[in-house]
Amino acid sequence: MQRKLPLARPIILLMIISMFLSIQPAKSTSTRTIGVWFWVAADEEWRSWALWTMGYLDWTTLAKLYVEYCVSFYFSDAFRIYFNVETVIAYNSDNSLSVDKDRINDAQSKTGFLSNSEPWNGYIILVAFTGQQITDSSGGLLYGASTAGTEWWRGIVIVNSGMGWTEYTLQHELSHLYAAQDHWDPVLQCVMNIYIIHVGLNFIPIALTTHDWCTDCTNTIMSNRERFGQIGNYGGGGGGKCYPVGNLTGGLTA
C-alpha cells in the first residue's frame, strides 16, 4: 500500500508560484508589432506592364499584392513589421529622366507625397512602381532605388518591375530604409548582397535570389524597426513566396 503524500498548503504553493514568476525574463519590447502605412503609385508604363505582361485589368490589385503580401510577409515574419497600403495612385512619369534621384523626385512631386509638412499624415512610405529605366549617376542600370531623409517618418522607394524580380527588389530597397547596407560577397545569402552571379541566361545580384537577411542586416533592421509606423496590435503579411500571375479578370494567384 502506497503512502499518500500530504498536500502542500496553499500558502506554500503561492510562494513557489511567486518565486517562479519573479525569475521570468521581462517580455522583450522587440516582440511588439508595428504597422506601417503606404502610398503606392504606378506610372503609365508600369500600369501597361501590369495589364499586358502580368494580366491584371486592375493594376491596383497587383501593386497592393507586392507590398501587402509578397514583401510584408518577410518583414512581419522576421521583425513583426506589417505593411498596409492605404492609398494607390496613378501618375505619369517624365520620360526624359533616368537617374535614380530624379526618378524619386518625379514620383514624389507627381503623387504629392509629403507635400504636407506634418510628420504624421497617415502615410509614411511611398512605393513607386515604374516601367521607366532607372540608372545611377554614372549611368549604371538599377533595379530600384530608395531614399530616407533625416526625418524618422520619411521614406521613398522606386522599383522597376519591368526588369523582373519585383518582390526581391522591393524587399532590398525597403531594407535600406531601415539602414541595412549593401554587401559584396560571393557566397553570402542575403537580400542585401549585390555580388553578381550567373543564373540561367542572366547575370544578377545574389540579392535577387534570396529573401533571407544575413545576421548583420537582421540586427540592423531590428535595431531600427520602430523608425516607421506605430506600435500596436497589427496583423497582416502574406503567406510565403509570391507568384503574382493574373488571369485577365483582375484575379491573382499567389
MIDOSE-1310 file (N, C-alpha, C; in nm, 2 decimals, decimal comma, always signed):
residues 254
mqrk	+0,09/-0,12/+0,00/+0,00/+0,00/+0,00/+0,09/+0,12/+0,00; +0,06/+0,21/-0,10/+0,14/+0,33/-0,11/+0,10/+0,44/-0,01; +0,19/+0,50/+0,04/+0,16/+0,61/+0,14/+0,13/+0,74/+0,06; +0,02/+0,80/+0,09/-0,01/+0,92/+0,02/+0,07/+1,04/+0,07
lpla	+0,12/+1,12/-0,02/+0,19/+1,24/+0,03/+0,10/+1,35/+0,07; +0,13/+1,42/+0,17/+0,04/+1,53/+0,21/+0,03/+1,64/+0,11; -0,08/+1,70/+0,09/-0,10/+1,81/+0,00/-0,03/+1,93/+0,06; +0,04/+2,00/-0,04/+0,11/+2,13/+0,01/+0,01/+2,23/+0,05
rpii	+0,04/+2,30/+0,15/-0,05/+2,41/+0,19/-0,06/+2,52/+0,08; -0,18/+2,58/+0,08/-0,19/+2,69/-0,03/-0,09/+2,80/-0,02; -0,05/+2,83/+0,10/+0,05/+2,94/+0,12/+0,18/+2,90/+0,06; +0,22/+2,78/+0,07/+0,35/+2,73/+0,01/+0,34/+2,73/-0,14
llmi	+0,23/+2,69/-0,20/+0,21/+2,69/-0,34/+0,22/+2,83/-0,39; +0,16/+2,93/-0,32/+0,16/+3,07/-0,37/+0,31/+3,12/-0,36; +0,38/+3,08/-0,26/+0,52/+3,12/-0,25/+0,60/+3,07/-0,37; +0,58/+2,94/-0,40/+0,65/+2,88/-0,51/+0,62/+2,95/-0,64
ismf	+0,49/+2,97/-0,67/+0,45/+3,04/-0,79/+0,51/+3,18/-0,80; +0,51/+3,25/-0,68/+0,56/+3,39/-0,68/+0,71/+3,39/-0,71; +0,79/+3,29/-0,66/+0,93/+3,28/-0,69/+0,95/+3,26/-0,83; +0,87/+3,17/-0,89/+0,89/+3,13/-1,03/+0,87/+3,25/-1,12
lsiq	+0,76/+3,33/-1,09/+0,73/+3,44/-1,18/+0,84/+3,55/-1,16; +0,89/+3,56/-1,05/+0,99/+3,67/-1,02/+1,12/+3,65/-1,10; +1,15/+3,52/-1,14/+1,27/+3,50/-1,22/+1,25/+3,49/-1,37; +1,13/+3,51/-1,41/+1,10/+3,50/-1,56/+1,15/+3,63/-1,62
paks	+1,21/+3,62/-1,73/+1,26/+3,74/-1,80/+1,14/+3,83/-1,85; +1,16/+3,96/-1,84/+1,06/+4,05/-1,89/+1,04/+4,03/-2,04; +0,92/+4,05/-2,08/+0,89/+4,03/-2,23/+0,96/+4,14/-2,31; +1,03/+4,10/-2,41/+1,10/+4,19/-2,49/+1,01/+4,29/-2,57
tstr	+1,05/+4,42/-2,57/+0,97/+4,51/-2,65/+0,98/+4,49/-2,80; +1,08/+4,41/-2,84/+1,10/+4,38/-2,98/+1,00/+4,29/-3,04; +0,91/+4,23/-2,95/+0,81/+4,14/-3,00/+0,68/+4,22/-3,03; +0,68/+4,35/-3,00/+0,56/+4,43/-3,03/+0,55/+4,45/-3,18
tigv	+0,42/+4,44/-3,22/+0,40/+4,46/-3,37/+0,40/+4,60/-3,41; +0,44/+4,63/-3,53/+0,44/+4,77/-3,58/+0,36/+4,77/-3,71; +0,27/+4,87/-3,73/+0,20/+4,89/-3,85/+0,26/+5,00/-3,93; +0,29/+4,98/-4,06/+0,34/+5,09/-4,14/+0,25/+5,11/-4,26
wfwv	+0,21/+5,24/-4,29/+0,12/+5,27/-4,39/+0,19/+5,33/-4,51; +0,14/+5,29/-4,63/+0,20/+5,32/-4,76/+0,11/+5,40/-4,85; +0,17/+5,48/-4,93/+0,12/+5,52/-5,05/+0,18/+5,44/-5,16; +0,11/+5,38/-5,25/+0,17/+5,30/-5,36/+0,13/+5,37/-5,49
aade	+0,22/+5,40/-5,58/+0,20/+5,47/-5,70/+0,25/+5,38/-5,82; +0,20/+5,40/-5,94/+0,25/+5,33/-6,06/+0,24/+5,43/-6,18; +0,34/+5,43/-6,26/+0,34/+5,52/-6,37/+0,27/+5,45/-6,49; +0,26/+5,52/-6,60/+0,18/+5,47/-6,71/+0,24/+5,34/-6,78
ewrs	+0,38/+5,34/-6,78/+0,45/+5,22/-6,83/+0,42/+5,10/-6,74; +0,43/+5,12/-6,61/+0,41/+5,01/-6,52/+0,26/+4,96/-6,53; +0,17/+5,05/-6,54/+0,03/+5,01/-6,55/+0,00/+4,93/-6,67; +0,07/+4,96/-6,78/+0,06/+4,89/-6,91/+0,12/+4,75/-6,89
walw	+0,24/+4,74/-6,82/+0,30/+4,62/-6,80/+0,22/+4,53/-6,71; +0,15/+4,58/-6,61/+0,06/+4,50/-6,52/-0,05/+4,44/-6,60; -0,10/+4,51/-6,70/-0,21/+4,46/-6,78/-0,16/+4,36/-6,89; -0,07/+4,40/-6,97/-0,03/+4,31/-7,09/+0,07/+4,21/-7,06
tmgy	+0,15/+4,22/-6,96/+0,25/+4,12/-6,92/+0,20/+4,03/-6,81; +0,15/+4,10/-6,70/+0,11/+4,02/-6,58/-0,04/+3,98/-6,59; -0,12/+4,04/-6,67/-0,26/+4,00/-6,69/-0,36/+4,06/-6,59; -0,34/+4,18/-6,54/-0,42/+4,24/-6,44/-0,50/+4,36/-6,51
ldwt	-0,63/+4,34/-6,52/-0,72/+4,45/-6,56/-0,71/+4,56/-6,46; -0,71/+4,53/-6,33/-0,70/+4,63/-6,23/-0,55/+4,63/-6,17; -0,47/+4,72/-6,22/-0,33/+4,72/-6,18/-0,31/+4,75/-6,03; -0,42/+4,81/-5,96/-0,40/+4,84/-5,82/-0,39/+4,71/-5,74
tlak	-0,46/+4,60/-5,79/-0,46/+4,47/-5,72/-0,31/+4,42/-5,71; -0,24/+4,43/-5,83/-0,11/+4,38/-5,83/-0,01/+4,47/-5,75; -0,03/+4,60/-5,75/+0,06/+4,69/-5,68/+0,04/+4,66/-5,53; -0,08/+4,64/-5,48/-0,10/+4,62/-5,34/-0,05/+4,48/-5,30
lyve	-0,06/+4,38/-5,39/-0,02/+4,25/-5,37/+0,13/+4,25/-5,34; +0,21/+4,32/-5,42/+0,35/+4,32/-5,40/+0,39/+4,37/-5,26; +0,32/+4,47/-5,21/+0,36/+4,54/-5,08/+0,30/+4,46/-4,96; +0,17/+4,43/-4,97/+0,10/+4,37/-4,85/+0,11/+4,22/-4,84
ycvs	+0,14/+4,16/-4,95/+0,16/+4,01/-4,94/+0,30/+3,97/-4,96; +0,35/+4,00/-5,08/+0,49/+3,94/-5,11/+0,60/+3,98/-5,02; +0,60/+4,11/-4,99/+0,71/+4,17/-4,91/+0,68/+4,18/-4,76; +0,56/+4,21/-4,73/+0,52/+4,22/-4,59/+0,54/+4,09/-4,51
fyfs	+0,52/+3,98/-4,59/+0,54/+3,85/-4,52/+0,67/+3,84/-4,46; +0,78/+3,88/-4,53/+0,91/+3,86/-4,48/+0,95/+3,96/-4,36; +0,90/+4,08/-4,37/+0,92/+4,18/-4,26/+0,84/+4,14/-4,14; +0,72/+4,09/-4,16/+0,64/+4,05/-4,04/+0,69/+3,93/-3,98
dafr	+0,74/+3,83/-4,06/+0,79/+3,71/-4,00/+0,92/+3,73/-3,92; +1,01/+3,82/-3,98/+1,14/+3,84/-3,91/+1,14/+3,95/-3,81; +1,06/+4,05/-3,83/+1,07/+4,17/-3,74/+0,93/+4,22/-3,68; +0,82/+4,15/-3,72/+0,69/+4,18/-3,67/+0,65/+4,32/-3,72
iyfn	+0,69/+4,36/-3,84/+0,65/+4,48/-3,91/+0,55/+4,45/-4,01; +0,44/+4,51/-4,01/+0,33/+4,48/-4,10/+0,31/+4,60/-4,20; +0,30/+4,57/-4,33/+0,28/+4,67/-4,43/+0,14/+4,68/-4,47; +0,08/+4,80/-4,47/-0,06/+4,82/-4,51/-0,07/+4,93/-4,61
vetv	-0,13/+4,91/-4,73/-0,15/+5,01/-4,83/-0,28/+5,08/-4,81; -0,27/+5,21/-4,79/-0,39/+5,29/-4,77/-0,44/+5,37/-4,89; -0,34/+5,40/-4,98/-0,37/+5,48/-5,10/-0,29/+5,43/-5,22; -0,36/+5,42/-5,33/-0,30/+5,38/-5,46/-0,32/+5,49/-5,56
iayn	-0,21/+5,53/-5,62/-0,22/+5,65/-5,71/-0,16/+5,62/-5,85; -0,22/+5,66/-5,95/-0,16/+5,66/-6,09/-0,09/+5,79/-6,12; +0,02/+5,78/-6,18/+0,09/+5,91/-6,22/+0,16/+5,88/-6,35; +0,19/+5,99/-6,42/+0,26/+5,98/-6,55/+0,41/+6,03/-6,53
sdns	+0,50/+5,94/-6,54/+0,64/+5,97/-6,52/+0,70/+6,05/-6,63; +0,81/+6,12/-6,60/+0,88/+6,20/-6,70/+0,97/+6,11/-6,78; +0,95/+6,10/-6,91/+1,03/+6,01/-7,00/+1,17/+6,06/-7,02; +1,20/+6,18/-6,99/+1,33/+6,24/-7,01/+1,43/+6,20/-6,90
lsvd	+1,38/+6,15/-6,79/+1,46/+6,12/-6,67/+1,51/+5,98/-6,67; +1,62/+5,96/-6,59/+1,66/+5,82/-6,57/+1,74/+5,80/-6,44; +1,81/+5,91/-6,40/+1,89/+5,90/-6,28/+1,80/+5,87/-6,16; +1,84/+5,78/-6,07/+1,76/+5,74/-5,95/+1,70/+5,85/-5,87
kdri	+1,78/+5,95/-5,83/+1,73/+6,06/-5,75/+1,62/+6,15/-5,83; +1,64/+6,16/-5,96/+1,54/+6,23/-6,04/+1,41/+6,16/-6,05; +1,42/+6,02/-6,07/+1,30/+5,94/-6,07/+1,22/+5,95/-5,94; +1,30/+5,95/-5,83/+1,23/+5,96/-5,70/+1,16/+6,09/-5,68
ndaq	+1,23/+6,20/-5,72/+1,18/+6,33/-5,70/+1,05/+6,35/-5,79; +1,06/+6,29/-5,91/+0,95/+6,30/-6,01/+0,82/+6,23/-5,95; +0,84/+6,11/-5,89/+0,73/+6,04/-5,83/+0,68/+6,11/-5,71; +0,76/+6,17/-5,63/+0,72/+6,24/-5,51/+0,64/+6,36/-5,55
sktg	+0,69/+6,43/-5,65/+0,62/+6,55/-5,70/+0,48/+6,52/-5,76; +0,48/+6,42/-5,85/+0,36/+6,38/-5,92/+0,25/+6,33/-5,83; +0,29/+6,26/-5,73/+0,19/+6,20/-5,63/+0,15/+6,29/-5,52; +0,23/+6,40/-5,50/+0,20/+6,49/-5,39/+0,24/+6,43/-5,25
flsn	+0,32/+6,32/-5,25/+0,36/+6,26/-5,13/+0,45/+6,36/-5,05; +0,41/+6,37/-4,92/+0,49/+6,46/-4,83/+0,48/+6,61/-4,86; +0,38/+6,64/-4,95/+0,35/+6,79/-4,97/+0,30/+6,85/-4,84; +0,25/+6,77/-4,75/+0,21/+6,82/-4,62/+0,33/+6,81/-4,53
sepw	+0,35/+6,92/-4,46/+0,47/+6,93/-4,37/+0,45/+6,86/-4,24; +0,33/+6,81/-4,21/+0,31/+6,74/-4,09/+0,38/+6,61/-4,09; +0,45/+6,57/-3,98/+0,53/+6,45/-3,98/+0,44/+6,32/-3,97; +0,31/+6,34/-3,94/+0,23/+6,22/-3,94/+0,10/+6,25/-4,01
ngyi	+0,09/+6,21/-4,13/-0,03/+6,23/-4,21/-0,10/+6,10/-4,25; -0,06/+5,99/-4,18/-0,12/+5,86/-4,21/-0,04/+5,78/-4,30; +0,04/+5,83/-4,38/+0,12/+5,75/-4,48/+0,26/+5,80/-4,47; +0,35/+5,71/-4,45/+0,49/+5,75/-4,43/+0,59/+5,68/-4,52
ilva	+0,55/+5,59/-4,61/+0,64/+5,54/-4,71/+0,57/+5,54/-4,84; +0,64/+5,59/-4,94/+0,59/+5,59/-5,08/+0,66/+5,48/-5,16; +0,59/+5,39/-5,22/+0,65/+5,29/-5,31/+0,60/+5,33/-5,45; +0,69/+5,36/-5,54/+0,65/+5,40/-5,68/+0,70/+5,29/-5,77
ftgq	+0,61/+5,23/-5,84/+0,65/+5,13/-5,94/+0,66/+5,20/-6,08; +0,76/+5,17/-6,15/+0,78/+5,24/-6,28/+0,83/+5,14/-6,39; +0,79/+5,17/-6,51/+0,83/+5,09/-6,62/+0,95/+5,16/-6,69; +0,99/+5,27/-6,64/+1,10/+5,35/-6,69/+1,23/+5,30/-6,64
qitd	+1,33/+5,32/-6,72/+1,47/+5,28/-6,68/+1,52/+5,37/-6,57; +1,59/+5,30/-6,47/+1,65/+5,37/-6,36/+1,80/+5,35/-6,37; +1,88/+5,46/-6,35/+2,02/+5,44/-6,35/+2,08/+5,52/-6,23; +2,21/+5,48/-6,20/+2,28/+5,56/-6,10/+2,34/+5,68/-6,17
ssgg	+2,41/+5,77/-6,10/+2,47/+5,89/-6,16/+2,57/+5,86/-6,27; +2,63/+5,74/-6,27/+2,73/+5,71/-6,37/+2,67/+5,64/-6,49; +2,53/+5,62/-6,49/+2,47/+5,55/-6,60/+2,45/+5,40/-6,58; +2,49/+5,35/-6,47/+2,47/+5,21/-6,44/+2,32/+5,17/-6,42
llyg	+2,28/+5,06/-6,47/+2,14/+5,02/-6,47/+2,10/+4,97/-6,33; +1,99/+5,02/-6,27/+1,94/+4,98/-6,14/+1,81/+4,91/-6,15; +1,78/+4,82/-6,05/+1,65/+4,76/-6,04/+1,56/+4,85/-5,96; +1,61/+4,93/-5,87/+1,53/+5,02/-5,79/+1,62/+5,11/-5,71
asta	+1,56/+5,20/-5,64/+1,64/+5,30/-5,56/+1,55/+5,34/-5,44; +1,61/+5,39/-5,34/+1,54/+5,44/-5,22/+1,61/+5,56/-5,15; +1,53/+5,63/-5,08/+1,59/+5,74/-5,00/+1,51/+5,76/-4,87; +1,58/+5,79/-4,77/+1,52/+5,82/-4,64/+1,58/+5,95/-4,59
gtew	+1,50/+6,05/-4,56/+1,55/+6,17/-4,51/+1,59/+6,16/-4,36; +1,64/+6,27/-4,31/+1,68/+6,27/-4,17/+1,56/+6,26/-4,08; +1,44/+6,30/-4,13/+1,32/+6,28/-4,05/+1,29/+6,13/-4,04; +1,25/+6,09/-3,92/+1,22/+5,95/-3,90/+1,11/+5,90/-3,98
wrgi	+1,02/+5,99/-4,02/+0,89/+5,94/-4,08/+0,90/+5,94/-4,23; +1,01/+5,97/-4,29/+1,00/+5,98/-4,44/+1,07/+5,86/-4,51; +1,01/+5,81/-4,61/+1,08/+5,71/-4,69/+1,02/+5,69/-4,83; +1,10/+5,68/-4,93/+1,05/+5,67/-5,07/+1,13/+5,56/-5,14
vivn	+1,06/+5,47/-5,20/+1,12/+5,36/-5,28/+1,07/+5,37/-5,42; +1,15/+5,35/-5,52/+1,11/+5,33/-5,66/+1,16/+5,20/-5,71; +1,08/+5,13/-5,78/+1,12/+4,99/-5,83/+1,08/+4,98/-5,98; +1,17/+4,93/-6,06/+1,14/+4,90/-6,20/+1,10/+4,75/-6,21
sgmg	+0,97/+4,73/-6,21/+0,92/+4,59/-6,21/+0,93/+4,53/-6,35; +0,94/+4,61/-6,45/+0,96/+4,56/-6,58/+1,08/+4,47/-6,60; +1,18/+4,49/-6,51/+1,30/+4,41/-6,52/+1,29/+4,28/-6,45; +1,17/+4,25/-6,38/+1,15/+4,13/-6,31/+1,20/+4,14/-6,17
wtey	+1,18/+4,03/-6,09/+1,23/+4,01/-5,96/+1,18/+4,13/-5,87; +1,05/+4,16/-5,89/+1,00/+4,28/-5,82/+1,00/+4,26/-5,67; +0,96/+4,15/-5,62/+0,95/+4,14/-5,47/+1,08/+4,14/-5,41; +1,19/+4,08/-5,48/+1,32/+4,09/-5,42/+1,37/+4,23/-5,42
tlqh	+1,35/+4,31/-5,53/+1,40/+4,44/-5,53/+1,33/+4,53/-5,43; +1,20/+4,51/-5,41/+1,12/+4,59/-5,31/+1,17/+4,56/-5,17; +1,19/+4,43/-5,14/+1,24/+4,39/-5,01/+1,38/+4,46/-4,99; +1,47/+4,45/-5,09/+1,60/+4,51/-5,08/+1,59/+4,66/-5,05
elsh	+1,51/+4,73/-5,13/+1,51/+4,88/-5,11/+1,44/+4,92/-4,98; +1,34/+4,85/-4,94/+1,28/+4,88/-4,81/+1,37/+4,85/-4,69; +1,46/+4,75/-4,71/+1,56/+4,72/-4,61/+1,66/+4,84/-4,59; +1,69/+4,91/-4,70/+1,77/+5,03/-4,70/+1,71/+5,13/-4,61
lyaa	+1,58/+5,15/-4,61/+1,51/+5,25/-4,53/+1,53/+5,22/-4,38; +1,56/+5,09/-4,35/+1,58/+5,05/-4,21/+1,73/+5,04/-4,18; +1,81/+5,11/-4,27/+1,96/+5,12/-4,25/+2,04/+5,00/-4,29; +1,98/+4,90/-4,35/+2,06/+4,78/-4,39/+2,15/+4,83/-4,51
qdhw	+2,27/+4,78/-4,52/+2,37/+4,82/-4,62/+2,39/+4,71/-4,72; +2,44/+4,75/-4,84/+2,47/+4,66/-4,94/+2,60/+4,58/-4,90; +2,60/+4,45/-4,95/+2,72/+4,37/-4,93/+2,77/+4,33/-5,07; +2,90/+4,29/-5,07/+2,96/+4,24/-5,19/+3,04/+4,12/-5,15
dpvl	+2,97/+4,00/-5,16/+3,03/+3,88/-5,11/+2,99/+3,76/-5,20; +3,08/+3,68/-5,25/+3,05/+3,58/-5,35/+2,96/+3,47/-5,30; +2,94/+3,45/-5,17/+2,87/+3,34/-5,11/+2,76/+3,38/-5,02; +2,76/+3,50/-4,96/+2,66/+3,54/-4,86/+2,52/+3,54/-4,91
qcvm	+2,43/+3,46/-4,85/+2,29/+3,46/-4,89/+2,22/+3,56/-4,82; +2,21/+3,68/-4,88/+2,14/+3,79/-4,81/+2,08/+3,88/-4,92; +1,96/+3,93/-4,89/+1,89/+4,01/-4,99/+1,95/+4,14/-5,01; +2,06/+4,17/-4,93/+2,13/+4,30/-4,95/+2,27/+4,27/-5,02
niyi	+2,29/+4,15/-5,06/+2,42/+4,12/-5,13/+2,41/+4,15/-5,28; +2,48/+4,24/-5,33/+2,48/+4,28/-5,47/+2,59/+4,22/-5,55; +2,65/+4,12/-5,50/+2,75/+4,05/-5,58/+2,68/+3,98/-5,70; +2,74/+4,00/-5,82/+2,68/+3,95/-5,94/+2,71/+3,80/-5,96
ihvg	+2,61/+3,72/-5,99/+2,63/+3,58/-6,02/+2,55/+3,55/-6,15; +2,58/+3,43/-6,21/+2,52/+3,39/-6,33/+2,41/+3,29/-6,30; +2,29/+3,33/-6,34/+2,17/+3,25/-6,31/+2,10/+3,23/-6,45; +2,10/+3,11/-6,50/+2,04/+3,08/-6,63/+2,10/+3,17/-6,74
lnfi	+2,02/+3,25/-6,80/+2,07/+3,34/-6,91/+2,10/+3,48/-6,85; +2,09/+3,50/-6,72/+2,10/+3,63/-6,66/+2,23/+3,64/-6,57; +2,28/+3,76/-6,56/+2,38/+3,80/-6,46/+2,31/+3,89/-6,36; +2,28/+3,85/-6,24/+2,20/+3,92/-6,15/+2,27/+3,92/-6,01
pial	+2,23/+4,02/-5,92/+2,29/+4,01/-5,79/+2,23/+3,90/-5,71; +2,31/+3,85/-5,61/+2,26/+3,75/-5,52/+2,13/+3,79/-5,45; +2,12/+3,92/-5,43/+2,00/+3,98/-5,37/+1,87/+3,95/-5,44; +1,88/+3,91/-5,56/+1,76/+3,88/-5,64/+1,73/+3,73/-5,64
tthd	+1,80/+3,65/-5,55/+1,78/+3,51/-5,55/+1,74/+3,46/-5,41; +1,74/+3,55/-5,31/+1,70/+3,51/-5,17/+1,62/+3,61/-5,10; +1,53/+3,57/-5,01/+1,46/+3,66/-4,93/+1,52/+3,67/-4,79; +1,63/+3,60/-4,77/+1,69/+3,60/-4,63/+1,77/+3,72/-4,61
wctd	+1,78/+3,76/-4,48/+1,88/+3,86/-4,44/+1,99/+3,79/-4,36; +2,11/+3,84/-4,38/+2,23/+3,79/-4,30/+2,21/+3,84/-4,16; +2,30/+3,79/-4,07/+2,29/+3,83/-3,93/+2,31/+3,98/-3,91; +2,41/+4,04/-3,98/+2,43/+4,18/-3,96/+2,31/+4,26/-4,01
ctnt	+2,25/+4,23/-4,12/+2,13/+4,30/-4,17/+2,01/+4,28/-4,07; +2,00/+4,16/-4,03/+1,89/+4,13/-3,93/+1,90/+4,22/-3,81; +2,02/+4,22/-3,75/+2,04/+4,31/-3,63/+2,02/+4,45/-3,66; +2,06/+4,50/-3,78/+2,05/+4,64/-3,81/+1,90/+4,68/-3,82
imsn	+1,83/+4,60/-3,90/+1,68/+4,63/-3,92/+1,61/+4,62/-3,78; +1,64/+4,52/-3,70/+1,58/+4,50/-3,57/+1,60/+4,62/-3,49; +1,72/+4,68/-3,49/+1,75/+4,79/-3,41/+1,68/+4,92/-3,46; +1,64/+4,92/-3,58/+1,57/+5,03/-3,64/+1,42/+5,01/-3,67
rerf	+1,37/+4,90/-3,62/+1,23/+4,86/-3,66/+1,12/+4,95/-3,63; +1,15/+5,04/-3,53/+1,05/+5,14/-3,49/+1,06/+5,27/-3,56; +1,15/+5,28/-3,66/+1,17/+5,41/-3,73/+1,04/+5,45/-3,80; +0,96/+5,36/-3,86/+0,84/+5,40/-3,93/+0,72/+5,33/-3,86
gqig	+0,61/+5,40/-3,87/+0,48/+5,34/-3,83/+0,45/+5,36/-3,68; +0,36/+5,28/-3,63/+0,31/+5,29/-3,50/+0,31/+5,15/-3,43; +0,34/+5,15/-3,31/+0,33/+5,02/-3,23/+0,19/+4,99/-3,19; +0,15/+4,87/-3,21/+0,01/+4,83/-3,18/-0,02/+4,69/-3,21
nygg	-0,14/+4,65/-3,21/-0,18/+4,52/-3,23/-0,21/+4,50/-3,38; -0,11/+4,49/-3,46/-0,13/+4,49/-3,61/-0,11/+4,35/-3,66; -0,17/+4,32/-3,77/-0,16/+4,19/-3,83/-0,15/+4,21/-3,98; -0,13/+4,10/-4,05/-0,12/+4,11/-4,20/-0,01/+4,02/-4,25
gggg	+0,05/+4,07/-4,35/+0,16/+3,99/-4,41/+0,10/+3,89/-4,50; +0,19/+3,82/-4,57/+0,14/+3,72/-4,67/+0,16/+3,58/-4,62; +0,17/+3,49/-4,71/+0,19/+3,35/-4,67/+0,30/+3,28/-4,74; +0,40/+3,36/-4,79/+0,52/+3,29/-4,85/+0,55/+3,36/-4,98
kcyp	+0,63/+3,29/-5,06/+0,68/+3,34/-5,18/+0,56/+3,37/-5,27; +0,58/+3,48/-5,35/+0,47/+3,54/-5,42/+0,49/+3,51/-5,57; +0,39/+3,46/-5,64/+0,39/+3,44/-5,78/+0,26/+3,51/-5,84; +0,27/+3,64/-5,85/+0,15/+3,72/-5,89/+0,12/+3,71/-6,04
vgnl	+0,05/+3,61/-6,08/+0,01/+3,59/-6,22/-0,14/+3,61/-6,23; -0,17/+3,71/-6,32/-0,31/+3,75/-6,34/-0,38/+3,65/-6,44; -0,51/+3,67/-6,45/-0,59/+3,59/-6,54/-0,68/+3,67/-6,63; -0,64/+3,80/-6,64/-0,71/+3,90/-6,72/-0,86/+3,93/-6,67
tggl	-0,89/+3,89/-6,55/-1,01/+3,93/-6,49/-0,99/+4,00/-6,36; -0,87/+4,03/-6,33/-0,84/+4,10/-6,21/-0,81/+4,00/-6,10; -0,81/+3,88/-6,12/-0,78/+3,78/-6,02/-0,63/+3,76/-6,01; -0,59/+3,68/-5,92/-0,45/+3,66/-5,90/-0,42/+3,52/-5,84
ta	-0,30/+3,47/-5,86/-0,25/+3,35/-5,80/-0,13/+3,39/-5,72; -0,13/+3,36/-5,59/-0,01/+3,40/-5,51/+0,03/+3,28/-5,42
